[in-house]
Amino acid sequence: MSLTVETRATIGLPDAEPLRLIEETGTVVAPKLRRGIDLPGADTLLELYRRMVIARRWDTQVTALTRQGRLSTYPSARGQEAGEIGTVLAMEAADWLFPTYRDSIAVMTRGVPTEQILSGFRGDWHCGWDPQEHRTAPQATPLATQALHAVGLATAARLKGDPIAVATFIGDGATSEGDAHEAFNFAGVWRAPIVFVIQNNQFAISVPLSKQTHSRMLADRAVGYGIPGFHVDGNDVAAVYAVVSAALARARTGDGPTIIECLTYRVEPHTNSDDPSRYRDSSDVELWRKRDPIERLARYLESEGMLGDELRRSFVQEAEDAATAMRDTLNAEPALDPLELFDHVYNVERPALREQRDALAGELDENGSARS
């Protein structure tokens, strides 16, 4: 697939019908309706399926532990696996990911250990992993702030001649923020090698998309910034993977940014403290449950003889092992050092901060508090 855009004059509005490669029934879309996009190969599709199965079980386990009070909060991505996993598997190891608070399964798929991901939701660290090691920025809770950071890193890479691409997730509600406009605009002006993946799950907490914008779709905004925009079925992981792969390749070769809207649905509450029954109908939820991205791909793989009972059981067992390992991790009490509060505040430590550290250290020693 090629997403070539020579001039701003060639950029038009995306098609109203979201692009898909595999129908909800598991059948392949007719070639003339794929808009020149090829279905990923068998090995890629199996890996997408495997990763989504693991991510679903992991996410379900985290949600359960949160309801038990083991974590302070957790925003589930159930039903959005196609957008997250399709994007991450389209990335190269050197690329950078800028996630939001809802993108834990993407961060997990990127290779960040469970205990490091969940340390923030448990209140231990603001970010529990080394961003440089995993080429993954901290999960951003403020809406759209990470989009500007992503553009900054992408622009720096372009100026240095570093042939990488950057992907950042952004929710439908976050596109209403000024930071999103600035990120889109700067990316267009600077031709930053970045792909904005808008996960349109149709609700900004309790506010439906119809009350956020009068636009036909969120991807329509791309043309105003001189950026190509694409409207994708966010529950078709094959389509997400194919479009994001092409957009990332385009970014690496110097052709600039892309905005991709993935139409999907948030099946679970916004977080464990949310009551979605107050603002949406349960029948809508059930409708989208039937559009499950994992089962859609499974139907196709089974029909092509690529996914049998034995292989499917092996993926389920791998997912169970991941969930068990996560529970074991959270059963262990973290070794926390209160003095770490003063780390990474300034590049060069200031005298006032050193005094505060020394004062706290003295109190801890005086009270016999254990420190790692």
C-alpha beads as a LAMMPS data file, in Angstrom:
LAMMPS data file: protein, C-alpha beads

372 atoms
371 bonds

1 atom types
1 bond types

-500.0 500.0 xlo xhi
-500.0 500.0 ylo yhi
-500.0 500.0 zlo zhi

Masses

1 110.0

Atoms # bond

1 1 1 0.000 0.000 0.000
2 1 1 1.214 3.524 -0.736
3 1 1 -0.041 6.676 0.964
4 1 1 1.630 9.167 -1.342
5 1 1 0.572 12.797 -1.110
6 1 1 2.559 15.068 -3.407
7 1 1 0.976 18.447 -2.662
8 1 1 -1.625 19.965 -0.401
9 1 1 -3.868 20.376 -3.426
10 1 1 -4.212 16.600 -3.734
11 1 1 -5.449 16.138 -0.168
12 1 1 -9.191 15.555 0.035
13 1 1 -11.775 14.431 2.557
14 1 1 -11.762 10.783 3.661
15 1 1 -14.506 8.459 2.476
16 1 1 -17.605 8.443 4.660
17 1 1 -17.614 4.653 4.940
18 1 1 -14.775 3.509 7.210
19 1 1 -12.163 1.416 5.455
20 1 1 -12.213 -2.272 6.361
21 1 1 -10.495 -5.348 5.002
22 1 1 -12.371 -8.016 6.982
23 1 1 -16.115 -7.834 7.524
24 1 1 -17.749 -8.500 10.900
25 1 1 -18.689 -11.944 9.596
26 1 1 -15.035 -12.790 9.026
27 1 1 -15.230 -12.607 5.226
28 1 1 -12.708 -10.590 3.239
29 1 1 -13.861 -7.343 1.672
30 1 1 -13.968 -7.412 -2.139
31 1 1 -10.730 -6.102 -3.715
32 1 1 -12.484 -3.169 -5.421
33 1 1 -13.655 -1.921 -1.992
34 1 1 -10.240 -2.111 -0.308
35 1 1 -9.071 1.155 -1.906
36 1 1 -5.771 -0.335 -3.016
37 1 1 -4.907 -1.756 0.401
38 1 1 -3.724 -5.344 0.665
39 1 1 -4.653 -7.739 3.435
40 1 1 -1.655 -8.430 5.730
41 1 1 -0.007 -11.834 5.418
42 1 1 -1.000 -14.934 7.389
43 1 1 1.854 -14.705 9.905
44 1 1 1.040 -11.067 10.637
45 1 1 -2.660 -11.785 11.093
46 1 1 -1.946 -14.663 13.480
47 1 1 0.376 -12.465 15.524
48 1 1 -2.249 -9.700 15.634
49 1 1 -4.784 -12.241 16.884
50 1 1 -2.394 -13.684 19.471
51 1 1 -1.510 -10.248 20.809
52 1 1 -5.145 -9.188 21.052
53 1 1 -6.038 -12.350 22.994
54 1 1 -3.236 -11.701 25.481
55 1 1 -4.153 -8.012 25.736
56 1 1 -7.854 -8.766 26.353
57 1 1 -7.088 -11.197 29.181
58 1 1 -4.520 -8.839 30.692
59 1 1 -6.933 -5.911 30.556
60 1 1 -9.758 -8.001 32.072
61 1 1 -7.508 -9.049 34.940
62 1 1 -6.406 -5.484 35.666
63 1 1 -10.046 -4.363 35.713
64 1 1 -10.908 -7.122 38.184
65 1 1 -8.026 -6.217 40.468
66 1 1 -9.068 -2.568 40.366
67 1 1 -12.595 -3.504 41.472
68 1 1 -11.012 -5.385 44.356
69 1 1 -9.231 -2.216 45.428
70 1 1 -5.785 -3.414 44.397
71 1 1 -5.339 -0.392 42.111
72 1 1 -6.648 3.113 42.629
73 1 1 -8.075 3.410 39.115
74 1 1 -7.844 1.818 35.688
75 1 1 -9.331 2.840 32.320
76 1 1 -10.101 -0.311 30.336
77 1 1 -9.497 -0.600 26.591
78 1 1 -11.788 -3.598 26.112
79 1 1 -13.220 -3.513 22.598
80 1 1 -10.445 -1.207 21.380
81 1 1 -7.789 -3.888 21.002
82 1 1 -7.658 -3.601 17.211
83 1 1 -6.633 0.058 17.248
84 1 1 -4.011 -0.409 19.940
85 1 1 -2.450 -3.686 18.875
86 1 1 -2.713 -2.910 15.166
87 1 1 -0.800 0.326 15.717
88 1 1 1.924 -1.085 17.965
89 1 1 2.667 -4.079 15.731
90 1 1 2.924 -1.723 12.752
91 1 1 5.752 0.147 14.487
92 1 1 9.457 -0.594 14.219
93 1 1 11.622 -1.026 17.320
94 1 1 13.251 2.395 16.857
95 1 1 9.939 4.234 16.509
96 1 1 8.458 6.121 19.442
97 1 1 5.012 5.675 20.995
98 1 1 3.206 8.418 22.914
99 1 1 0.255 6.781 24.725
100 1 1 -2.669 8.059 26.770
101 1 1 -3.956 6.750 30.085
102 1 1 -6.212 4.228 28.264
103 1 1 -3.419 2.653 26.248
104 1 1 -1.935 0.244 28.784
105 1 1 -2.361 -2.772 26.503
106 1 1 -0.415 -0.917 23.824
107 1 1 2.355 -0.169 26.311
108 1 1 2.335 -3.824 27.432
109 1 1 2.523 -4.997 23.812
110 1 1 5.417 -2.592 23.314
111 1 1 7.352 -4.678 25.854
112 1 1 7.074 -2.651 29.063
113 1 1 6.863 -5.015 32.086
114 1 1 3.519 -5.254 33.886
115 1 1 4.789 -4.009 37.225
116 1 1 6.197 -0.903 35.584
117 1 1 2.959 -0.136 33.745
118 1 1 0.731 -0.549 36.803
119 1 1 2.973 1.337 39.214
120 1 1 1.287 4.587 38.185
121 1 1 -2.237 3.227 38.652
122 1 1 -1.185 1.967 42.069
123 1 1 0.229 5.367 42.999
124 1 1 3.876 4.309 43.257
125 1 1 5.361 6.294 40.376
126 1 1 4.174 8.821 37.825
127 1 1 5.877 6.660 35.203
128 1 1 7.334 3.313 36.171
129 1 1 9.523 2.645 33.139
130 1 1 12.480 4.163 31.324
131 1 1 11.017 5.854 28.220
132 1 1 14.338 5.681 26.371
133 1 1 14.660 1.924 26.889
134 1 1 11.234 1.131 25.477
135 1 1 10.906 4.111 23.106
136 1 1 7.599 4.739 24.856
137 1 1 6.674 8.004 26.554
138 1 1 4.774 8.121 29.875
139 1 1 1.005 7.591 29.665
140 1 1 -0.597 11.022 29.586
141 1 1 -3.680 11.705 31.688
142 1 1 -4.217 15.355 30.655
143 1 1 -6.004 15.282 27.318
144 1 1 -3.898 15.775 24.183
145 1 1 -0.770 17.041 25.961
146 1 1 1.253 14.067 24.729
147 1 1 0.404 14.941 21.118
148 1 1 2.523 18.094 21.290
149 1 1 5.355 16.209 22.958
150 1 1 5.167 13.627 20.191
151 1 1 5.376 16.293 17.501
152 1 1 8.375 17.799 19.253
153 1 1 10.259 14.515 19.338
154 1 1 9.289 13.725 15.748
155 1 1 10.472 17.135 14.561
156 1 1 13.765 16.763 16.434
157 1 1 14.286 13.383 14.759
158 1 1 13.672 14.921 11.325
159 1 1 16.127 17.745 11.991
160 1 1 18.776 15.252 13.108
161 1 1 18.195 13.016 10.108
162 1 1 17.052 10.156 12.326
163 1 1 14.816 7.987 10.069
164 1 1 12.222 7.063 12.682
165 1 1 8.492 7.636 12.964
166 1 1 6.347 8.541 15.947
167 1 1 2.858 7.262 16.721
168 1 1 0.551 8.845 19.249
169 1 1 -2.918 7.850 20.363
170 1 1 -5.548 10.476 20.971
171 1 1 -9.180 10.057 21.975
172 1 1 -12.209 11.658 20.358
173 1 1 -12.700 13.939 23.353
174 1 1 -9.062 14.984 23.270
175 1 1 -9.454 16.282 19.702
176 1 1 -11.567 19.086 21.198
177 1 1 -8.564 20.338 23.158
178 1 1 -6.403 23.214 21.978
179 1 1 -3.302 21.051 22.340
180 1 1 -4.651 18.719 19.645
181 1 1 -5.109 21.617 17.211
182 1 1 -1.601 22.874 17.937
183 1 1 -0.134 19.396 17.480
184 1 1 -1.897 18.857 14.142
185 1 1 -0.925 22.316 12.943
186 1 1 2.732 22.136 13.985
187 1 1 3.028 18.644 12.506
188 1 1 1.669 19.864 9.179
189 1 1 3.859 22.960 9.067
190 1 1 7.021 21.131 10.105
191 1 1 6.215 17.949 8.141
192 1 1 6.896 15.970 11.276
193 1 1 7.227 12.182 10.850
194 1 1 4.245 11.384 13.028
195 1 1 1.011 9.406 12.827
196 1 1 -1.935 10.536 14.945
197 1 1 -4.198 7.577 15.708
198 1 1 -7.555 8.937 16.868
199 1 1 -9.393 6.241 18.792
200 1 1 -12.942 7.429 18.347
201 1 1 -14.717 5.334 20.979
202 1 1 -17.656 7.787 20.737
203 1 1 -17.648 9.123 24.297
204 1 1 -15.527 11.687 26.119
205 1 1 -16.444 10.198 29.495
206 1 1 -20.200 10.927 29.309
207 1 1 -20.223 13.342 26.359
208 1 1 -21.156 11.683 23.024
209 1 1 -19.344 12.642 19.848
210 1 1 -22.446 14.464 18.556
211 1 1 -22.013 17.016 21.349
212 1 1 -18.282 17.419 20.731
213 1 1 -18.294 18.342 17.056
214 1 1 -20.583 19.008 14.107
215 1 1 -17.991 17.569 11.719
216 1 1 -18.974 14.655 9.540
217 1 1 -16.100 12.720 11.117
218 1 1 -12.948 13.568 13.049
219 1 1 -10.666 12.606 10.152
220 1 1 -12.219 15.443 8.131
221 1 1 -10.149 17.865 10.169
222 1 1 -6.930 16.623 8.546
223 1 1 -7.532 18.478 5.284
224 1 1 -7.601 21.789 7.143
225 1 1 -4.039 21.208 8.288
226 1 1 -2.834 20.030 4.884
227 1 1 -2.468 16.497 6.246
228 1 1 -3.852 13.305 4.695
229 1 1 -6.632 11.811 6.789
230 1 1 -8.055 8.284 6.849
231 1 1 -11.267 6.863 8.285
232 1 1 -10.771 3.239 9.366
233 1 1 -12.964 0.597 10.969
234 1 1 -11.292 0.553 14.370
235 1 1 -12.542 -2.982 15.080
236 1 1 -10.796 -4.401 12.026
237 1 1 -7.233 -4.982 13.159
238 1 1 -6.130 -5.925 9.638
239 1 1 -7.218 -2.543 8.299
240 1 1 -5.691 -0.645 11.207
241 1 1 -2.380 -2.457 10.816
242 1 1 -2.256 -1.906 7.049
243 1 1 -3.100 1.804 7.144
244 1 1 -0.863 2.623 10.126
245 1 1 2.034 0.648 8.588
246 1 1 1.793 2.649 5.384
247 1 1 1.493 5.955 7.247
248 1 1 4.541 5.180 9.397
249 1 1 6.540 4.207 6.316
250 1 1 5.490 7.435 4.662
251 1 1 6.609 9.390 7.743
252 1 1 10.027 7.715 7.800
253 1 1 10.701 8.684 4.187
254 1 1 10.055 12.364 4.875
255 1 1 6.495 12.696 3.559
256 1 1 5.132 14.115 6.788
257 1 1 2.261 13.383 9.173
258 1 1 -0.976 11.440 8.833
259 1 1 -4.213 11.512 10.830
260 1 1 -6.039 8.176 11.120
261 1 1 -9.445 7.976 12.764
262 1 1 -10.301 4.504 14.072
263 1 1 -14.037 4.182 14.662
264 1 1 -14.597 1.909 17.664
265 1 1 -16.467 1.797 20.984
266 1 1 -15.621 1.857 24.681
267 1 1 -17.368 -1.242 26.012
268 1 1 -16.355 -0.840 29.666
269 1 1 -16.944 2.249 31.854
270 1 1 -14.630 5.224 31.437
271 1 1 -12.868 4.102 34.632
272 1 1 -13.896 1.985 37.615
273 1 1 -15.532 5.065 39.176
274 1 1 -17.823 5.684 36.185
275 1 1 -21.472 4.661 35.802
276 1 1 -22.069 4.514 32.030
277 1 1 -25.721 3.560 32.469
278 1 1 -26.387 7.228 33.222
279 1 1 -25.492 8.376 29.720
280 1 1 -25.735 5.467 27.251
281 1 1 -28.132 2.671 26.419
282 1 1 -27.149 -0.907 27.224
283 1 1 -28.482 -2.031 23.835
284 1 1 -25.778 0.039 22.135
285 1 1 -23.138 -1.662 24.236
286 1 1 -24.442 -5.095 23.294
287 1 1 -24.475 -4.117 19.619
288 1 1 -20.792 -3.238 19.785
289 1 1 -19.944 -6.332 21.797
290 1 1 -21.114 -8.316 18.783
291 1 1 -18.597 -6.384 16.693
292 1 1 -15.770 -7.758 18.801
293 1 1 -12.428 -7.257 16.988
294 1 1 -10.914 -10.493 18.303
295 1 1 -13.774 -12.708 17.204
296 1 1 -13.930 -10.979 13.817
297 1 1 -10.339 -11.907 13.056
298 1 1 -10.826 -15.389 14.526
299 1 1 -13.701 -16.054 12.118
300 1 1 -11.500 -15.181 9.173
301 1 1 -8.511 -17.211 10.393
302 1 1 -10.700 -20.235 11.075
303 1 1 -12.356 -20.015 7.663
304 1 1 -8.918 -20.012 6.024
305 1 1 -7.693 -22.964 8.090
306 1 1 -5.061 -20.848 9.874
307 1 1 -6.519 -21.080 13.378
308 1 1 -7.390 -24.488 14.756
309 1 1 -8.472 -25.531 18.245
310 1 1 -4.962 -26.442 19.377
311 1 1 -3.391 -23.134 18.323
312 1 1 -6.280 -21.173 19.771
313 1 1 -5.904 -23.006 23.107
314 1 1 -2.194 -22.224 23.145
315 1 1 -2.917 -18.515 22.773
316 1 1 -5.517 -18.668 25.553
317 1 1 -3.032 -20.422 27.830
318 1 1 -0.383 -17.813 27.071
319 1 1 -2.901 -15.121 27.980
320 1 1 -3.740 -16.919 31.245
321 1 1 -0.040 -17.156 32.090
322 1 1 0.302 -13.414 31.538
323 1 1 -2.678 -12.739 33.803
324 1 1 -1.265 -15.033 36.499
325 1 1 2.115 -13.341 36.346
326 1 1 0.423 -9.984 36.713
327 1 1 -1.521 -11.101 39.791
328 1 1 1.682 -12.432 41.326
329 1 1 3.388 -9.133 40.641
330 1 1 0.662 -7.157 42.393
331 1 1 0.689 -9.553 45.352
332 1 1 4.227 -8.431 46.145
333 1 1 4.535 -5.225 48.115
334 1 1 6.627 -2.658 46.239
335 1 1 9.885 -1.491 47.798
336 1 1 9.373 2.263 47.933
337 1 1 11.890 4.848 49.013
338 1 1 10.271 8.191 50.000
339 1 1 13.488 9.976 49.045
340 1 1 12.818 9.119 45.405
341 1 1 10.343 12.007 45.492
342 1 1 13.326 14.286 44.978
343 1 1 14.809 12.428 42.026
344 1 1 14.359 13.737 38.479
345 1 1 12.978 17.098 39.645
346 1 1 15.838 19.217 38.301
347 1 1 18.717 18.383 36.001
348 1 1 21.017 20.092 38.507
349 1 1 19.780 19.724 42.063
350 1 1 19.063 23.037 43.788
351 1 1 20.172 23.750 47.350
352 1 1 16.576 24.143 48.580
353 1 1 15.658 20.742 47.227
354 1 1 18.739 19.189 48.821
355 1 1 17.749 20.701 52.157
356 1 1 14.272 19.229 51.876
357 1 1 15.709 15.824 51.016
358 1 1 18.060 15.949 53.986
359 1 1 15.235 16.992 56.292
360 1 1 13.035 14.083 55.198
361 1 1 15.959 11.647 55.439
362 1 1 16.541 12.822 59.003
363 1 1 12.893 12.276 59.939
364 1 1 12.897 8.815 58.395
365 1 1 16.054 7.841 60.258
366 1 1 14.718 9.272 63.492
367 1 1 11.491 7.299 63.194
368 1 1 13.244 4.136 62.092
369 1 1 11.340 4.014 58.761
370 1 1 12.562 1.307 56.418
371 1 1 13.850 2.410 53.055
372 1 1 15.004 0.387 50.081

Bonds

1 1 1 2
2 1 2 3
3 1 3 4
4 1 4 5
5 1 5 6
6 1 6 7
7 1 7 8
8 1 8 9
9 1 9 10
10 1 10 11
11 1 11 12
12 1 12 13
13 1 13 14
14 1 14 15
15 1 15 16
16 1 16 17
17 1 17 18
18 1 18 19
19 1 19 20
20 1 20 21
21 1 21 22
22 1 22 23
23 1 23 24
24 1 24 25
25 1 25 26
26 1 26 27
27 1 27 28
28 1 28 29
29 1 29 30
30 1 30 31
31 1 31 32
32 1 32 33
33 1 33 34
34 1 34 35
35 1 35 36
36 1 36 37
37 1 37 38
38 1 38 39
39 1 39 40
40 1 40 41
41 1 41 42
42 1 42 43
43 1 43 44
44 1 44 45
45 1 45 46
46 1 46 47
47 1 47 48
48 1 48 49
49 1 49 50
50 1 50 51
51 1 51 52
52 1 52 53
53 1 53 54
54 1 54 55
55 1 55 56
56 1 56 57
57 1 57 58
58 1 58 59
59 1 59 60
60 1 60 61
61 1 61 62
62 1 62 63
63 1 63 64
64 1 64 65
65 1 65 66
66 1 66 67
67 1 67 68
68 1 68 69
69 1 69 70
70 1 70 71
71 1 71 72
72 1 72 73
73 1 73 74
74 1 74 75
75 1 75 76
76 1 76 77
77 1 77 78
78 1 78 79
79 1 79 80
80 1 80 81
81 1 81 82
82 1 82 83
83 1 83 84
84 1 84 85
85 1 85 86
86 1 86 87
87 1 87 88
88 1 88 89
89 1 89 90
90 1 90 91
91 1 91 92
92 1 92 93
93 1 93 94
94 1 94 95
95 1 95 96
96 1 96 97
97 1 97 98
98 1 98 99
99 1 99 100
100 1 100 101
101 1 101 102
102 1 102 103
103 1 103 104
104 1 104 105
105 1 105 106
106 1 106 107
107 1 107 108
108 1 108 109
109 1 109 110
110 1 110 111
111 1 111 112
112 1 112 113
113 1 113 114
114 1 114 115
115 1 115 116
116 1 116 117
117 1 117 118
118 1 118 119
119 1 119 120
120 1 120 121
121 1 121 122
122 1 122 123
123 1 123 124
124 1 124 125
125 1 125 126
126 1 126 127
127 1 127 128
128 1 128 129
129 1 129 130
130 1 130 131
131 1 131 132
132 1 132 133
133 1 133 134
134 1 134 135
135 1 135 136
136 1 136 137
137 1 137 138
138 1 138 139
139 1 139 140
140 1 140 141
141 1 141 142
142 1 142 143
143 1 143 144
144 1 144 145
145 1 145 146
146 1 146 147
147 1 147 148
148 1 148 149
149 1 149 150
150 1 150 151
151 1 151 152
152 1 152 153
153 1 153 154
154 1 154 155
155 1 155 156
156 1 156 157
157 1 157 158
158 1 158 159
159 1 159 160
160 1 160 161
161 1 161 162
162 1 162 163
163 1 163 164
164 1 164 165
165 1 165 166
166 1 166 167
167 1 167 168
168 1 168 169
169 1 169 170
170 1 170 171
171 1 171 172
172 1 172 173
173 1 173 174
174 1 174 175
175 1 175 176
176 1 176 177
177 1 177 178
178 1 178 179
179 1 179 180
180 1 180 181
181 1 181 182
182 1 182 183
183 1 183 184
184 1 184 185
185 1 185 186
186 1 186 187
187 1 187 188
188 1 188 189
189 1 189 190
190 1 190 191
191 1 191 192
192 1 192 193
193 1 193 194
194 1 194 195
195 1 195 196
196 1 196 197
197 1 197 198
198 1 198 199
199 1 199 200
200 1 200 201
201 1 201 202
202 1 202 203
203 1 203 204
204 1 204 205
205 1 205 206
206 1 206 207
207 1 207 208
208 1 208 209
209 1 209 210
210 1 210 211
211 1 211 212
212 1 212 213
213 1 213 214
214 1 214 215
215 1 215 216
216 1 216 217
217 1 217 218
218 1 218 219
219 1 219 220
220 1 220 221
221 1 221 222
222 1 222 223
223 1 223 224
224 1 224 225
225 1 225 226
226 1 226 227
227 1 227 228
228 1 228 229
229 1 229 230
230 1 230 231
231 1 231 232
232 1 232 233
233 1 233 234
234 1 234 235
235 1 235 236
236 1 236 237
237 1 237 238
238 1 238 239
239 1 239 240
240 1 240 241
241 1 241 242
242 1 242 243
243 1 243 244
244 1 244 245
245 1 245 246
246 1 246 247
247 1 247 248
248 1 248 249
249 1 249 250
250 1 250 251
251 1 251 252
252 1 252 253
253 1 253 254
254 1 254 255
255 1 255 256
256 1 256 257
257 1 257 258
258 1 258 259
259 1 259 260
260 1 260 261
261 1 261 262
262 1 262 263
263 1 263 264
264 1 264 265
265 1 265 266
266 1 266 267
267 1 267 268
268 1 268 269
269 1 269 270
270 1 270 271
271 1 271 272
272 1 272 273
273 1 273 274
274 1 274 275
275 1 275 276
276 1 276 277
277 1 277 278
278 1 278 279
279 1 279 280
280 1 280 281
281 1 281 282
282 1 282 283
283 1 283 284
284 1 284 285
285 1 285 286
286 1 286 287
287 1 287 288
288 1 288 289
289 1 289 290
290 1 290 291
291 1 291 292
292 1 292 293
293 1 293 294
294 1 294 295
295 1 295 296
296 1 296 297
297 1 297 298
298 1 298 299
299 1 299 300
300 1 300 301
301 1 301 302
302 1 302 303
303 1 303 304
304 1 304 305
305 1 305 306
306 1 306 307
307 1 307 308
308 1 308 309
309 1 309 310
310 1 310 311
311 1 311 312
312 1 312 313
313 1 313 314
314 1 314 315
315 1 315 316
316 1 316 317
317 1 317 318
318 1 318 319
319 1 319 320
320 1 320 321
321 1 321 322
322 1 322 323
323 1 323 324
324 1 324 325
325 1 325 326
326 1 326 327
327 1 327 328
328 1 328 329
329 1 329 330
330 1 330 331
331 1 331 332
332 1 332 333
333 1 333 334
334 1 334 335
335 1 335 336
336 1 336 337
337 1 337 338
338 1 338 339
339 1 339 340
340 1 340 341
341 1 341 342
342 1 342 343
343 1 343 344
344 1 344 345
345 1 345 346
346 1 346 347
347 1 347 348
348 1 348 349
349 1 349 350
350 1 350 351
351 1 351 352
352 1 352 353
353 1 353 354
354 1 354 355
355 1 355 356
356 1 356 357
357 1 357 358
358 1 358 359
359 1 359 360
360 1 360 361
361 1 361 362
362 1 362 363
363 1 363 364
364 1 364 365
365 1 365 366
366 1 366 367
367 1 367 368
368 1 368 369
369 1 369 370
370 1 370 371
371 1 371 372
